[in-house]
């Protein structure tokens, strides 16, 4: 009796959590699905990138870290995003980049004149969604030291990605449990699971063995 009641309780909560977690992840899953489709079929969409330059006058603080200096300049420019600092600063200049999913801004400040040249790169909607698909705020390819998330939206996005990953792991586990408990559909459950596992295994391991 107690065992049956325990199983019933587990099934009831599994269904509830499966629904609630699925609803929480709904728009995130749609976002990654649509962006993945766009990335896989770039020819279907307009991917025209807009590039333009502008010049503004700024004041670079004499003290503080390069990150603090970059943020001070960004406040004067009215631009927000993840700061990208690469390599050694050139004599008489202060250079940095500003990264966000829909935009790139590369700033070159002449310390002698205080003139900042901004090279802007605006991404179209497909590019923005594709960037969101992979955006973390930190990438080894940028070779940034130190490589940290210094923009609040990026920090929040990073936490959301962790929550999405954990939520998807739970959804797949709860789906497995729900499918296994329906004895009338056990054959379909096994066939679907086997087919998906075979395709996934091919791409994870099979391609590594093909020369």
C-alpha positions in Angstrom: 0.0 0.0 0.0 2.7 2.4 1.0 4.8 1.5 -2.1 1.8 2.2 -4.4 1.1 5.5 -2.7 4.8 6.5 -3.1 4.7 5.6 -6.8 1.5 7.6 -7.2 3.0 10.6 -5.5 6.2 10.4 -7.6 4.2 10.2 -10.8 1.9 13.1 -9.8 4.8 15.4 -9.0 6.8 14.3 -12.0 3.9 15.3 -14.2 3.5 18.6 -12.5 7.1 19.5 -12.6 7.4 18.3 -16.2 4.6 20.8 -17.1 5.8 23.7 -15.0 9.5 23.4 -16.0 8.4 23.0 -19.6 6.4 26.2 -19.5 9.3 28.1 -17.9 11.6 26.9 -20.7 9.0 27.3 -23.5 10.3 30.6 -24.9 13.9 29.7 -24.3 13.4 26.5 -26.3 11.7 28.4 -29.1 14.5 30.9 -29.1 17.2 28.2 -29.5 15.1 26.3 -32.0 14.5 29.4 -34.3 18.1 30.6 -34.0 19.4 27.1 -34.7 17.2 26.9 -37.8 18.4 30.3 -38.9 22.1 29.3 -38.4 21.6 26.1 -40.3 19.9 27.9 -43.3 21.6 31.3 -43.5 20.7 31.6 -47.2 17.0 31.8 -46.3 17.4 35.1 -44.5 19.0 38.5 -45.0 22.3 38.7 -43.2 23.4 42.1 -44.3 25.7 43.6 -41.7 25.8 47.3 -41.3 29.2 48.9 -40.7 29.8 52.6 -40.0 32.2 54.8 -38.1 31.8 57.8 -35.9 34.0 60.1 -33.9 33.4 61.5 -30.4 35.5 63.3 -27.8 36.0 61.5 -24.5 38.2 61.7 -21.4 40.1 58.6 -20.4 40.8 58.4 -16.6 44.5 58.4 -15.7 44.0 56.0 -12.8 42.4 52.6 -12.5 42.4 49.3 -14.4 41.8 49.1 -18.2 38.4 47.7 -17.5 37.5 50.7 -15.3 38.8 53.1 -17.9 36.8 51.3 -20.7 33.6 51.5 -18.6 34.2 55.3 -18.0 34.6 55.9 -21.7 31.5 53.8 -22.4 29.4 56.0 -20.1 30.6 59.0 -22.0 29.7 57.3 -25.3 26.3 56.1 -24.1 27.1 52.5 -25.1 26.6 49.4 -23.0 27.9 45.8 -23.5 30.6 43.3 -22.6 34.0 44.9 -22.5 36.6 43.2 -24.7 40.3 44.0 -23.9 42.9 42.3 -26.1 46.6 42.5 -26.3 48.9 45.3 -25.2 47.7 48.9 -25.5 49.6 50.9 -28.2 51.6 53.9 -27.1 49.4 57.0 -26.9 46.2 55.1 -27.6 43.5 53.2 -25.6 41.7 50.5 -27.5 38.9 48.1 -26.5 35.8 46.5 -27.9 32.2 46.4 -26.8 30.3 43.1 -27.4 26.6 42.5 -27.3 24.4 40.0 -29.2 23.2 42.6 -31.8 26.2 44.9 -32.0 30.0 45.2 -32.0 31.8 48.5 -31.2 35.5 48.8 -31.5 36.9 51.9 -29.8 40.2 53.6 -30.5 40.9 56.6 -28.3 43.8 59.0 -29.1 45.0 59.9 -25.6 46.7 63.1 -26.8 43.6 64.6 -28.4 40.8 62.7 -26.5 39.2 61.8 -29.9 37.6 58.4 -29.9 37.0 56.7 -33.2 34.2 54.1 -33.1 33.8 51.3 -35.7 30.3 50.0 -35.3 29.0 46.7 -36.6 25.3 46.2 -36.4 24.0 42.6 -36.8 20.6 41.8 -38.5 17.9 39.9 -36.7 19.2 36.4 -37.9 22.7 37.4 -36.7 21.4 38.6 -33.4 19.5 35.4 -32.8 22.5 33.3 -33.9 24.7 35.3 -31.5 22.3 34.7 -28.6 22.5 31.0 -29.5 26.2 30.9 -28.6 26.6 34.1 -26.5 28.4 33.7 -23.2 30.3 37.0 -22.9 33.6 35.1 -22.6 35.3 33.1 -25.3 38.9 31.8 -25.5 39.1 32.9 -29.1 39.2 36.5 -27.9 42.3 35.8 -25.8 41.2 38.4 -23.3 43.0 38.7 -20.0 41.3 38.5 -17.6 38.4 36.8 -19.2 35.4 37.7 -17.1 31.7 38.7 -17.5 31.6 42.4 -16.7 28.1 43.3 -18.0 25.1 42.6 -15.9 22.8 41.2 -18.7 25.6 38.8 -19.6 25.8 37.6 -16.0 22.0 37.1 -15.9 22.1 35.3 -19.2 24.8 33.0 -18.0 22.7 32.0 -15.0 19.7 31.5 -17.3 21.7 29.2 -19.5 22.6 27.1 -16.5 19.0 27.0 -15.5 17.9 26.0 -19.0 20.6 23.3 -19.2 19.5 21.8 -15.8 15.8 22.2 -16.8 16.3 20.3 -20.1 18.2 17.5 -18.3 15.2 17.2 -15.9 12.7 17.3 -18.8 14.5 14.5 -20.6 14.6 12.4 -17.4 11.0 13.0 -16.6 10.0 12.2 -20.2 11.8 8.9 -19.9 10.0 8.1 -16.7 6.6 9.1 -18.1 7.1 7.1 -21.2 8.3 4.0 -19.4 5.3 4.1 -17.1 2.8 3.9 -19.9 2.9 0.1 -20.6 0.5 0.4 -23.6 3.0 2.5 -25.5 6.1 0.7 -24.4 7.1 -0.4 -27.9 6.8 3.1 -29.3 8.8 4.4 -26.4 11.6 2.0 -27.0 11.6 2.6 -30.8 11.7 6.4 -30.4 14.4 6.3 -27.7 16.5 3.9 -29.8 16.2 5.9 -33.0 17.1 9.2 -31.2 20.0 7.5 -29.4 21.4 6.0 -32.6 21.3 9.3 -34.5 22.9 11.1 -31.6 25.6 8.4 -31.2 26.4 8.7 -34.9 27.1 12.4 -34.6 29.0 12.2 -31.3 31.1 9.1 -32.0 30.5 7.9 -35.5 31.8 11.0 -37.3 35.0 10.8 -35.3 35.7 7.4 -36.8 35.0 8.4 -40.4 38.0 9.4 -42.5 
